Amino acid sequence: MDAGTEADPNLKASLDCLREHRDEMALWLALEVLQLDPVALDDEELLNRLGSCQERVEERLRAKTAAPREQVSRQ
């Protein structure tokens, strides 16, 4: 970004969220990568469990970020 150039507010909010919740984002990404592993692709039960874990991470992140998003939208 050049000096004096403002970033898109949605991009800035996403990057702030990523920085604040780095561990959960890394876990989510690791689960995504595991689901693409050739061995995992052959194991339907493993894929279901990895997907369930990923959904729980997403739900936690949504719960943590919902209040700040609501405050921003009210402004």
DOLOMAR-746641 format. One record per residue: residue in three letters; y, z, x of N, C-alpha, C, O, CB in turn. Coordinates in pm, whole numbers. Glycine has a CB too. Layout:
// residues N
@code:Ala	n.v:Y	n.w:Z	n.u:X	ca.v:Y	ca.w:Z	ca.u:X	c.v:Y	c.w:Z	c.u:X	o.v:Y	o.w:Z	o.u:X	cb.v:Y	cb.w:Z	cb.u:X
...
//
This chain:
// residues 75
@code:Met	n.v:-117	n.w:0	n.u:85	ca.v:0	ca.w:0	ca.u:0	c.v:123	c.w:0	c.u:89	o.v:130	o.w:78	o.u:184	cb.v:0	cb.w:121	cb.u:-96
@code:Asp	n.v:219	n.w:-85	n.u:60	ca.v:342	ca.w:-92	ca.u:137	c.v:432	c.w:24	c.u:102	o.v:422	o.w:82	o.u:-7	cb.v:413	cb.w:-225	cb.u:112
@code:Ala	n.v:521	n.w:58	n.u:195	ca.v:619	ca.w:163	ca.u:168	c.v:705	c.w:120	c.u:50	o.v:750	o.w:6	o.u:43	cb.v:707	cb.w:192	cb.u:293
@code:Gly	n.v:726	n.w:210	n.u:-42	ca.v:807	ca.w:178	ca.u:-158	c.v:732	c.w:113	c.u:-272	o.v:790	o.w:93	o.u:-379	cb.v:917	cb.w:91	cb.u:-118
@code:Thr	n.v:607	n.w:80	n.u:-253	ca.v:527	ca.w:19	ca.u:-359	c.v:451	c.w:128	c.u:-432	o.v:384	o.w:211	o.u:-370	cb.v:429	cb.w:-88	cb.u:-301
@code:Glu	n.v:461	n.w:127	n.u:-564	ca.v:390	ca.w:227	ca.u:-643	c.v:254	c.w:174	c.u:-683	o.v:239	o.w:58	o.u:-719	cb.v:471	cb.w:267	cb.u:-767
@code:Ala	n.v:155	n.w:262	n.u:-676	ca.v:18	ca.w:224	ca.u:-715	c.v:6	c.w:229	c.u:-867	o.v:81	o.w:300	o.u:-934	cb.v:-87	cb.w:317	cb.u:-649
@code:Asp	n.v:-87	n.w:154	n.u:-918	ca.v:-120	ca.w:158	ca.u:-1060	c.v:-156	c.w:303	c.u:-1096	o.v:-237	o.w:364	o.u:-1026	cb.v:-237	cb.w:59	cb.u:-1095
@code:Pro	n.v:-99	n.w:360	n.u:-1203	ca.v:-128	ca.w:499	ca.u:-1239	c.v:-277	c.w:525	c.u:-1264	o.v:-327	o.w:633	o.u:-1231	cb.v:-49	cb.w:537	cb.u:-1363
@code:Asn	n.v:-348	n.w:428	n.u:-1322	ca.v:-492	ca.w:446	ca.u:-1346	c.v:-568	c.w:452	c.u:-1215	o.v:-661	o.w:531	o.u:-1199	cb.v:-547	cb.w:334	cb.u:-1434
@code:Leu	n.v:-529	n.w:367	n.u:-1120	ca.v:-594	ca.w:368	ca.u:-989	c.v:-567	c.w:500	c.u:-918	o.v:-658	o.w:559	o.u:-859	cb.v:-544	cb.w:251	cb.u:-903
@code:Lys	n.v:-444	n.w:546	n.u:-924	ca.v:-409	ca.w:673	ca.u:-860	c.v:-489	c.w:788	c.u:-922	o.v:-540	o.w:874	o.u:-850	cb.v:-257	cb.w:700	cb.u:-873
@code:Ala	n.v:-499	n.w:790	n.u:-1054	ca.v:-575	ca.w:895	ca.u:-1122	c.v:-723	c.w:890	c.u:-1082	o.v:-785	o.w:994	o.u:-1062	cb.v:-561	cb.w:882	cb.u:-1275
@code:Ser	n.v:-778	n.w:770	n.u:-1070	ca.v:-918	ca.w:756	ca.u:-1030	c.v:-940	c.w:804	c.u:-887	o.v:-1038	o.w:873	o.u:-859	cb.v:-963	cb.w:609	cb.u:-1042
@code:Leu	n.v:-850	n.w:770	n.u:-799	ca.v:-862	ca.w:814	ca.u:-660	c.v:-846	c.w:965	c.u:-648	o.v:-916	o.w:1030	o.u:-570	cb.v:-759	cb.w:744	cb.u:-572
@code:Asp	n.v:-753	n.w:1022	n.u:-724	ca.v:-737	ca.w:1167	ca.u:-724	c.v:-864	c.w:1236	c.u:-773	o.v:-907	o.w:1337	o.u:-717	cb.v:-617	cb.w:1208	cb.u:-812
@code:Cys	n.v:-923	n.w:1180	n.u:-878	ca.v:-1048	ca.w:1235	ca.u:-932	c.v:-1159	c.w:1226	c.u:-828	o.v:-1236	o.w:1321	o.u:-810	cb.v:-1089	cb.w:1160	cb.u:-1061
@code:Leu	n.v:-1168	n.w:1113	n.u:-762	ca.v:-1270	ca.w:1094	ca.u:-658	c.v:-1254	c.w:1198	c.u:-547	o.v:-1351	o.w:1258	o.u:-503	cb.v:-1262	cb.w:953	cb.u:-599
@code:Arg	n.v:-1132	n.w:1218	n.u:-504	ca.v:-1107	ca.w:1317	ca.u:-397	c.v:-1140	c.w:1458	c.u:-443	o.v:-1197	o.w:1537	o.u:-367	cb.v:-960	cb.w:1310	cb.u:-350
@code:Glu	n.v:-1104	n.w:1490	n.u:-566	ca.v:-1124	ca.w:1625	ca.u:-618	c.v:-1272	c.w:1656	c.u:-642	o.v:-1316	o.w:1770	o.u:-626	cb.v:-1046	cb.w:1644	cb.u:-747
@code:His	n.v:-1348	n.w:1555	n.u:-682	ca.v:-1489	ca.w:1575	ca.u:-718	c.v:-1581	c.w:1495	c.u:-626	o.v:-1677	o.w:1433	o.u:-672	cb.v:-1513	cb.w:1535	cb.u:-865
@code:Arg	n.v:-1551	n.w:1497	n.u:-500	ca.v:-1622	ca.w:1417	ca.u:-400	c.v:-1773	c.w:1443	c.u:-401	o.v:-1851	o.w:1348	o.u:-394	cb.v:-1566	cb.w:1446	cb.u:-261
@code:Asp	n.v:-1814	n.w:1568	n.u:-409	ca.v:-1957	ca.w:1601	ca.u:-404	c.v:-2034	c.w:1541	c.u:-522	o.v:-2141	o.w:1484	o.u:-505	cb.v:-1977	cb.w:1752	cb.u:-401
@code:Glu	n.v:-1976	n.w:1555	n.u:-642	ca.v:-2043	ca.w:1499	ca.u:-760	c.v:-2046	c.w:1347	c.u:-756	o.v:-2145	o.w:1285	o.u:-796	cb.v:-1974	cb.w:1546	cb.u:-887
@code:Met	n.v:-1939	n.w:1287	n.u:-706	ca.v:-1936	ca.w:1141	ca.u:-696	c.v:-2041	c.w:1092	c.u:-596	o.v:-2106	o.w:991	o.u:-619	cb.v:-1795	cb.w:1093	cb.u:-653
@code:Ala	n.v:-2056	n.w:1165	n.u:-486	ca.v:-2157	ca.w:1127	ca.u:-387	c.v:-2297	c.w:1141	c.u:-445	o.v:-2383	o.w:1056	o.u:-421	cb.v:-2143	cb.w:1215	cb.u:-260
@code:Leu	n.v:-2320	n.w:1246	n.u:-521	ca.v:-2450	ca.w:1265	ca.u:-586	c.v:-2477	c.w:1152	c.u:-685	o.v:-2587	o.w:1097	o.u:-688	cb.v:-2456	cb.w:1401	cb.u:-657
@code:Trp	n.v:-2377	n.w:1118	n.u:-766	ca.v:-2392	ca.w:1009	ca.u:-863	c.v:-2428	c.w:879	c.u:-793	o.v:-2517	o.w:806	o.u:-836	cb.v:-2263	cb.w:991	cb.u:-945
@code:Leu	n.v:-2357	n.w:850	n.u:-683	ca.v:-2382	ca.w:726	ca.u:-610	c.v:-2522	c.w:727	c.u:-547	o.v:-2590	o.w:625	o.u:-547	cb.v:-2276	cb.w:706	cb.u:-501
@code:Ala	n.v:-2564	n.w:840	n.u:-494	ca.v:-2698	ca.w:850	ca.u:-435	c.v:-2804	c.w:823	c.u:-543	o.v:-2903	o.w:754	o.u:-517	cb.v:-2720	cb.w:990	cb.u:-371
@code:Leu	n.v:-2784	n.w:878	n.u:-661	ca.v:-2879	ca.w:853	ca.u:-771	c.v:-2881	c.w:706	c.u:-808	o.v:-2986	o.w:650	o.u:-838	cb.v:-2845	cb.w:938	cb.u:-893
@code:Glu	n.v:-2764	n.w:642	n.u:-808	ca.v:-2755	ca.w:499	ca.u:-838	c.v:-2834	c.w:417	c.u:-735	o.v:-2907	o.w:325	o.u:-771	cb.v:-2608	cb.w:454	cb.u:-842
@code:Val	n.v:-2818	n.w:451	n.u:-609	ca.v:-2888	ca.w:379	ca.u:-502	c.v:-3039	c.w:401	c.u:-512	o.v:-3116	o.w:307	o.u:-496	cb.v:-2837	cb.w:424	cb.u:-363
@code:Leu	n.v:-3080	n.w:524	n.u:-540	ca.v:-3224	ca.w:552	ca.u:-553	c.v:-3286	c.w:472	c.u:-666	o.v:-3402	o.w:431	o.u:-657	cb.v:-3246	cb.w:701	cb.u:-577
@code:Gln	n.v:-3211	n.w:449	n.u:-772	ca.v:-3265	ca.w:373	ca.u:-885	c.v:-3287	c.w:226	c.u:-851	o.v:-3359	o.w:156	o.u:-921	cb.v:-3172	cb.w:384	cb.u:-1005
@code:Leu	n.v:-3226	n.w:181	n.u:-743	ca.v:-3244	ca.w:41	ca.u:-700	c.v:-3350	c.w:26	c.u:-591	o.v:-3378	o.w:-85	o.u:-547	cb.v:-3113	cb.w:-15	cb.u:-651
@code:Asp	n.v:-3409	n.w:138	n.u:-548	ca.v:-3510	ca.w:136	ca.u:-445	c.v:-3636	c.w:69	c.u:-498	o.v:-3679	o.w:97	o.u:-610	cb.v:-3541	cb.w:278	cb.u:-394
@code:Pro	n.v:-3697	n.w:-21	n.u:-418	ca.v:-3818	ca.w:-92	ca.u:-465	c.v:-3930	c.w:2	c.u:-508	o.v:-4001	o.w:-29	o.u:-604	cb.v:-3868	cb.w:-182	cb.u:-356
@code:Val	n.v:-3948	n.w:114	n.u:-440	ca.v:-4053	ca.w:208	ca.u:-478	c.v:-4020	c.w:271	c.u:-613	o.v:-4107	o.w:285	o.u:-699	cb.v:-4071	cb.w:318	cb.u:-370
@code:Ala	n.v:-3895	n.w:308	n.u:-632	ca.v:-3854	ca.w:369	ca.u:-759	c.v:-3869	c.w:270	c.u:-874	o.v:-3905	o.w:309	o.u:-985	cb.v:-3710	cb.w:420	cb.u:-750
@code:Leu	n.v:-3841	n.w:145	n.u:-848	ca.v:-3851	ca.w:43	ca.u:-953	c.v:-3993	c.w:29	c.u:-1007	o.v:-4012	o.w:-17	o.u:-1120	cb.v:-3803	cb.w:-90	cb.u:-900
@code:Asp	n.v:-4092	n.w:69	n.u:-927	ca.v:-4232	ca.w:63	ca.u:-970	c.v:-4276	c.w:187	c.u:-1045	o.v:-4388	o.w:191	o.u:-1097	cb.v:-4321	cb.w:42	cb.u:-850
@code:Asp	n.v:-4189	n.w:289	n.u:-1053	ca.v:-4226	ca.w:417	ca.u:-1114	c.v:-4132	c.w:446	c.u:-1232	o.v:-4021	o.w:496	o.u:-1213	cb.v:-4221	cb.w:534	cb.u:-1009
@code:Glu	n.v:-4176	n.w:414	n.u:-1351	ca.v:-4091	ca.w:428	ca.u:-1469	c.v:-4048	c.w:572	c.u:-1493	o.v:-3933	o.w:598	o.u:-1530	cb.v:-4163	cb.w:375	cb.u:-1592
@code:Glu	n.v:-4138	n.w:667	n.u:-1472	ca.v:-4105	ca.w:809	ca.u:-1492	c.v:-3997	c.w:852	c.u:-1393	o.v:-3903	o.w:923	o.u:-1431	cb.v:-4232	cb.w:898	cb.u:-1475
@code:Leu	n.v:-4008	n.w:811	n.u:-1268	ca.v:-3907	ca.w:844	ca.u:-1168	c.v:-3772	c.w:785	c.u:-1208	o.v:-3669	o.w:853	o.u:-1199	cb.v:-3949	cb.w:792	cb.u:-1029
@code:Leu	n.v:-3771	n.w:660	n.u:-1252	ca.v:-3645	ca.w:597	ca.u:-1296	c.v:-3584	c.w:674	c.u:-1414	o.v:-3462	o.w:692	o.u:-1418	cb.v:-3670	cb.w:451	cb.u:-1336
@code:Asn	n.v:-3666	n.w:718	n.u:-1508	ca.v:-3616	ca.w:795	ca.u:-1622	c.v:-3554	c.w:926	c.u:-1575	o.v:-3448	o.w:965	o.u:-1624	cb.v:-3729	cb.w:823	cb.u:-1722
@code:Arg	n.v:-3619	n.w:992	n.u:-1483	ca.v:-3567	ca.w:1121	ca.u:-1434	c.v:-3439	c.w:1102	c.u:-1353	o.v:-3345	o.w:1181	o.u:-1367	cb.v:-3673	cb.w:1191	cb.u:-1348
@code:Leu	n.v:-3435	n.w:999	n.u:-1270	ca.v:-3312	ca.w:971	ca.u:-1194	c.v:-3197	c.w:939	c.u:-1289	o.v:-3084	o.w:984	o.u:-1268	cb.v:-3335	cb.w:854	cb.u:-1095
@code:Gly	n.v:-3227	n.w:861	n.u:-1392	ca.v:-3125	ca.w:828	ca.u:-1491	c.v:-3076	c.w:951	c.u:-1566	o.v:-2956	o.w:964	o.u:-1592	cb.v:-3179	cb.w:728	cb.u:-1590
@code:Ser	n.v:-3167	n.w:1041	n.u:-1599	ca.v:-3129	ca.w:1165	ca.u:-1667	c.v:-3041	c.w:1252	c.u:-1579	o.v:-2942	o.w:1309	o.u:-1625	cb.v:-3254	cb.w:1244	cb.u:-1708
@code:Cys	n.v:-3076	n.w:1260	n.u:-1452	ca.v:-2994	ca.w:1337	ca.u:-1357	c.v:-2854	c.w:1277	c.u:-1347	o.v:-2754	o.w:1349	o.u:-1345	cb.v:-3061	cb.w:1340	cb.u:-1217
@code:Gln	n.v:-2849	n.w:1146	n.u:-1340	ca.v:-2721	ca.w:1078	ca.u:-1329	c.v:-2635	c.w:1102	c.u:-1455	o.v:-2514	o.w:1122	o.u:-1445	cb.v:-2742	cb.w:926	cb.u:-1307
@code:Glu	n.v:-2698	n.w:1100	n.u:-1571	ca.v:-2625	ca.w:1128	ca.u:-1695	c.v:-2569	c.w:1269	c.u:-1698	o.v:-2458	o.w:1290	o.u:-1746	cb.v:-2716	cb.w:1106	cb.u:-1815
@code:Arg	n.v:-2645	n.w:1367	n.u:-1646	ca.v:-2596	ca.w:1505	ca.u:-1642	c.v:-2475	c.w:1516	c.u:-1548	o.v:-2379	o.w:1587	o.u:-1578	cb.v:-2708	cb.w:1600	cb.u:-1595
@code:Val	n.v:-2480	n.w:1446	n.u:-1436	ca.v:-2366	ca.w:1446	ca.u:-1344	c.v:-2244	c.w:1386	c.u:-1414	o.v:-2134	o.w:1440	o.u:-1404	cb.v:-2400	cb.w:1367	cb.u:-1214
@code:Glu	n.v:-2264	n.w:1276	n.u:-1485	ca.v:-2154	ca.w:1211	ca.u:-1558	c.v:-2095	c.w:1306	c.u:-1663	o.v:-1973	o.w:1314	o.u:-1677	cb.v:-2202	cb.w:1081	cb.u:-1625
@code:Glu	n.v:-2180	n.w:1376	n.u:-1736	ca.v:-2133	ca.w:1470	ca.u:-1838	c.v:-2051	c.w:1583	c.u:-1776	o.v:-1947	o.w:1621	o.u:-1830	cb.v:-2252	cb.w:1529	cb.u:-1916
@code:Arg	n.v:-2097	n.w:1636	n.u:-1662	ca.v:-2022	ca.w:1742	ca.u:-1593	c.v:-1885	c.w:1691	c.u:-1550	o.v:-1784	o.w:1759	o.u:-1566	cb.v:-2100	cb.w:1794	cb.u:-1470
@code:Leu	n.v:-1883	n.w:1570	n.u:-1495	ca.v:-1756	ca.w:1513	ca.u:-1451	c.v:-1661	c.w:1490	c.u:-1568	o.v:-1542	o.w:1519	o.u:-1559	cb.v:-1780	cb.w:1382	cb.u:-1377
@code:Arg	n.v:-1714	n.w:1439	n.u:-1678	ca.v:-1630	ca.w:1419	ca.u:-1796	c.v:-1572	c.w:1551	c.u:-1845	o.v:-1454	o.w:1559	o.u:-1880	cb.v:-1710	cb.w:1351	cb.u:-1909
@code:Ala	n.v:-1654	n.w:1655	n.u:-1847	ca.v:-1608	ca.w:1786	ca.u:-1892	c.v:-1499	c.w:1841	c.u:-1798	o.v:-1401	o.w:1900	o.u:-1844	cb.v:-1726	cb.w:1886	cb.u:-1899
@code:Lys	n.v:-1517	n.w:1820	n.u:-1669	ca.v:-1418	ca.w:1871	ca.u:-1572	c.v:-1288	c.w:1793	c.u:-1576	o.v:-1181	o.w:1850	o.u:-1550	cb.v:-1475	cb.w:1866	cb.u:-1432
@code:Thr	n.v:-1294	n.w:1666	n.u:-1609	ca.v:-1174	ca.w:1583	ca.u:-1603	c.v:-1110	c.w:1561	c.u:-1739	o.v:-1002	o.w:1502	o.u:-1746	cb.v:-1206	cb.w:1452	cb.u:-1542
@code:Ala	n.v:-1173	n.w:1606	n.u:-1848	ca.v:-1119	ca.w:1581	ca.u:-1982	c.v:-986	c.w:1652	c.u:-2003	o.v:-892	o.w:1590	o.u:-2053	cb.v:-1219	cb.w:1626	cb.u:-2088
@code:Ala	n.v:-975	n.w:1778	n.u:-1967	ca.v:-852	ca.w:1853	ca.u:-1989	c.v:-734	c.w:1792	c.u:-1912	o.v:-627	o.w:1773	o.u:-1972	cb.v:-871	cb.w:1999	cb.u:-1947
@code:Pro	n.v:-747	n.w:1760	n.u:-1784	ca.v:-634	ca.w:1698	ca.u:-1714	c.v:-594	c.w:1564	c.u:-1775	o.v:-475	o.w:1533	o.u:-1781	cb.v:-669	cb.w:1679	cb.u:-1568
@code:Arg	n.v:-690	n.w:1484	n.u:-1821	ca.v:-658	ca.w:1355	ca.u:-1883	c.v:-582	c.w:1375	c.u:-2012	o.v:-488	o.w:1301	o.u:-2041	cb.v:-786	cb.w:1274	cb.u:-1909
@code:Glu	n.v:-621	n.w:1476	n.u:-2091	ca.v:-553	ca.w:1503	ca.u:-2217	c.v:-410	c.w:1546	c.u:-2192	o.v:-320	o.w:1508	o.u:-2267	cb.v:-627	cb.w:1609	cb.u:-2296
@code:Gln	n.v:-387	n.w:1625	n.u:-2088	ca.v:-252	ca.w:1670	ca.u:-2056	c.v:-164	c.w:1551	c.u:-2013	o.v:-48	o.w:1544	o.u:-2052	cb.v:-255	cb.w:1776	cb.u:-1945
@code:Val	n.v:-220	n.w:1461	n.u:-1936	ca.v:-144	ca.w:1344	ca.u:-1889	c.v:-109	c.w:1254	c.u:-2008	o.v:2	o.w:1203	o.u:-2015	cb.v:-225	cb.w:1265	cb.u:-1783
@code:Ser	n.v:-202	n.w:1234	n.u:-2100	ca.v:-177	ca.w:1145	ca.u:-2212	c.v:-72	c.w:1201	c.u:-2308	o.v:-7	o.w:1125	o.u:-2379	cb.v:-307	cb.w:1118	cb.u:-2287
@code:Arg	n.v:-55	n.w:1332	n.u:-2311	ca.v:45	ca.w:1392	ca.u:-2397	c.v:187	c.w:1378	c.u:-2342	o.v:285	o.w:1388	o.u:-2416	cb.v:13	cb.w:1539	cb.u:-2418
@code:Gln	n.v:198	n.w:1355	n.u:-2213	ca.v:331	ca.w:1347	ca.u:-2151	c.v:400	c.w:1219	c.u:-2180	o.v:513	o.w:1198	o.u:-2135	cb.v:321	cb.w:1364	cb.u:-2004
//
